[in-house]
Every structure is written in structure tokens, then in C-alpha cells.
Amino acid sequence: MRYSDARKASRLEVVLDTKPYITCQQLIDFIMSYLDNELPDDQRAEFDRHMAVCPSCVDYLKTYEKTVLLAKAAADDQVPAEVPESLVQAILAARRKA
């Protein structure tokens, strides 16, 4: 069976499956656990099953992954020496309150 035929057969199986899918909101609720590979096998299977039929969630996941990478990269940046220490402390204090 060619790859394209296998994909069509796989999609047909998905369409014929009567088990309800998790909602987009449910997927979003545990997206970080998915990315951290912390989901139990059954939840990961449901996540993957939803992703197979929801292009919006596929796009959302890609954007979310990029956002996480950018945030981690920004957290590694050093504060320039010319930034006043009082400003740095005020920002850190505001973060602790949030």
C-alpha cells in the first residue's frame, strides 16, 4: 500500500470512529504536559487523536511551541549593566506578586 493510500485509510478509520473526541479546550488545558512528555499513554493517545483531525489545534501547538522556546531564550538573557538595579528589583517584585 502506498503512503497516500495508507493516509486515506487512516483518515477513513478516524471518520468512522464514533468515540467522542476531546474538545479543543481540553487539548489546550494539558498542552504543556504533552510538550513535557508527562501525559499518561491514554491521554496522549486522545491528544494525538484530536490533533489528527483538527488543523486549528495543530497550528496552535506549533505557535505554542515557538512561544515557549522564545520565552526560554528571553529568560536566559542577561540584564544589561546600564539598567538600574532598582528597576530590576521592581520587576522581580512584581513577578513575585503575580
C-alpha positions as CSV (number, residue, x, y, z in Angstrom):
1,M,0.0,0.0,0.0
2,R,1.4,3.4,-0.9
3,Y,1.8,6.1,1.7
4,S,-1.1,8.2,0.3
5,D,-3.4,5.2,0.3
6,A,-2.4,4.4,3.9
7,R,-3.2,8.0,4.9
8,K,-6.6,7.9,3.2
9,A,-7.3,4.6,5.0
10,S,-6.2,6.1,8.3
11,R,-8.4,9.1,7.8
12,L,-11.3,6.9,7.0
13,E,-10.8,5.0,10.3
14,V,-10.8,8.3,12.1
15,V,-14.0,9.4,10.4
16,L,-15.7,6.1,11.2
17,D,-14.6,6.1,14.8
18,T,-17.7,7.0,16.9
19,K,-15.9,7.6,20.2
20,P,-16.2,11.4,21.0
21,Y,-13.1,13.5,20.6
22,I,-11.6,15.7,23.3
23,T,-12.5,19.3,22.8
24,C,-10.0,22.0,21.7
25,Q,-10.3,23.5,25.2
26,Q,-9.5,20.2,26.8
27,L,-6.5,19.8,24.5
28,I,-5.3,23.3,25.5
29,D,-5.7,22.5,29.2
30,F,-3.0,19.9,29.1
31,I,-0.8,21.1,26.2
32,M,2.2,21.8,28.4
33,S,2.1,18.3,29.9
34,Y,2.0,17.0,26.3
35,L,5.1,19.0,25.4
36,D,6.9,17.9,28.5
37,N,6.0,14.3,27.7
38,E,4.2,13.9,31.0
39,L,0.8,12.7,29.8
40,P,-0.3,9.2,30.6
41,D,-0.5,7.0,27.5
42,D,-4.3,7.1,27.3
43,Q,-4.4,10.9,27.5
44,R,-1.5,11.2,25.0
45,A,-3.4,9.0,22.6
46,E,-6.5,11.2,22.9
47,F,-4.4,14.3,22.3
48,D,-2.8,12.7,19.2
49,R,-6.3,11.6,18.0
50,H,-7.6,15.1,18.3
51,M,-4.6,16.5,16.5
52,A,-5.1,14.1,13.6
53,V,-8.5,15.8,12.8
54,C,-8.1,19.4,14.0
55,P,-5.8,21.6,11.8
56,S,-6.5,24.6,14.1
57,C,-5.0,22.8,17.1
58,V,-2.0,21.7,15.0
59,D,-1.4,25.3,14.2
60,Y,-2.0,26.3,17.9
61,L,0.5,23.7,19.1
62,K,3.2,25.0,16.6
63,T,2.7,28.5,17.8
64,Y,2.7,27.5,21.4
65,E,6.0,25.6,21.0
66,K,7.6,28.6,19.4
67,T,6.3,30.8,22.2
68,V,7.8,28.5,24.8
69,L,11.2,28.5,23.0
70,L,11.2,32.3,22.7
71,A,10.3,32.7,26.4
72,K,13.1,30.3,27.5
73,A,15.6,32.2,25.3
74,A,14.5,35.5,26.7
75,A,14.8,34.2,30.3
76,D,18.5,33.4,29.5
77,D,19.3,36.9,28.5
78,Q,21.4,38.9,30.9
79,V,20.2,42.3,32.1
80,P,22.4,45.0,30.6
81,A,24.7,46.8,33.0
82,E,23.1,50.2,32.3
83,V,19.7,49.1,33.7
84,P,19.3,50.5,37.2
85,E,19.3,47.9,40.0
86,S,16.1,49.5,41.4
87,L,14.3,48.8,38.2
88,V,15.5,45.1,38.1
89,Q,14.3,44.7,41.8
90,A,10.9,46.3,41.0
91,I,10.4,43.9,38.1
92,L,11.3,40.9,40.2
93,A,9.0,42.1,43.0
94,A,6.1,42.5,40.5
95,R,6.7,38.9,39.2
96,R,6.5,37.5,42.7
97,K,3.1,39.2,43.3
98,A,1.7,37.8,40.1
